[in-house]
Amino acid sequence: MTSSRANVESALRALASDRRLLILEWLKRPKAHFRAQVDGDLVKDGVCGVLIAEKLGVSQPTVSEHLKILTQAGFLSTKRVKQWTFYKRDEAQIAQMKTAIIAKV
């Protein structure tokens, strides 16, 4: 299995969850979907995992697993601020993955 093929398969598995698709959609326009944070800018730094769990209506461990899968697939980048982890879309990786998926289909 080639690296490109593995990446496409990983991406498709990550996208196979309605909850993960919602997270990606919300992170396109974080100010429209999340309340202001005490630490970190929603756009510049990303959205705190706690706010994502709150909006999704799931526990912290559940959202952490979803965010881990999206990050490993290359859809999200992370940033630590104090004790918090912030998540934002990695638009360059998303664009590359779209191209790779289209090439395979």
N, C-alpha and C positions, 0 to 999 in steps of 0.2 A: 504494500500500500504506500503510495507516495505521500509526501508531506502535504501537498496541496489537496489531495483527496481527503486525507485525515482532517485537515482544517475545515473543508466544506462539510464533511460528515459531522464534525463537532458543532459547527455553526447551526446546521439543520436540527440537530438534537436540542441545542439550546433554545431554538425558536419554536420547538414543539410544545411549548407550555403557554397557555393563555396568560398566566400571571407574568411570565417573563416578557411576553409581548407587550403587556400593559406597562411594565416598568420601562421598557425601551421607549414606548410612546410618550409616557409622562416626562421622561428625561430629555425629550426633544425640546420641550418648553417648560423648564422647571419652575419658573416664576408663575406660570399659569396653573400649575398643579400642586405646588407645595407652599406651605406657610414659610415665613422668614425664619432663618436659623440664627441662633445666638452666635455661634462660631462658623466662619466660612460663608462665602458668597455662593448662592445657589447656582449661578452661571459659571463664575470663574473657578470655584473650588469643587463644585458638584453638590449633590444632595446627600445628607447624612442617612445612613442605613436605617436609623430609628424612624425618620420621617417616612421613608419608603414602606417600612413595616406597618406604621400607623395608617397610611393611606390604603395599603393593600388589605389591611385588617387581619394580619397574621402575626405570629410570634417572631421575636428577633432571630431565633435559630432557623426558622423556616425561611425568612427573607434572606438571611445570610447564605443559605444554600443556593437560592435562586441567583443572588448576586455573584456568588463564587462561580457558578456555571456560566453566567454571562461574561464575567471577567476572563475566565479561562478560554472562552470561545473568541475573545478579542473584541467584544462589543462594548465593554466598559473599561475605563481606566479608574484607578483609585488614588486617593490622596489622604494621608493622615494629618489631622489637625487636632492637637491635644490628644484626648482619648478616643476621638471619633474617626470613623472612616467615611470618606465622602466618595460618591460615585457619579461619574458623568460619562456620557456617550463618547466613544472614540470614533469620531466621524471618518478619519482617514482609514482606519481598519474596517469600518462598516462599508465604506466605498469599495475597498479591495475585495471584501468578502462578497459583495453583490456581483462584482465582475467575475470572480471565481465561480460563483454559483451559476451565473448565466452561461459561462463557458462550458460547464459540465452538463447542463440541461439541454 
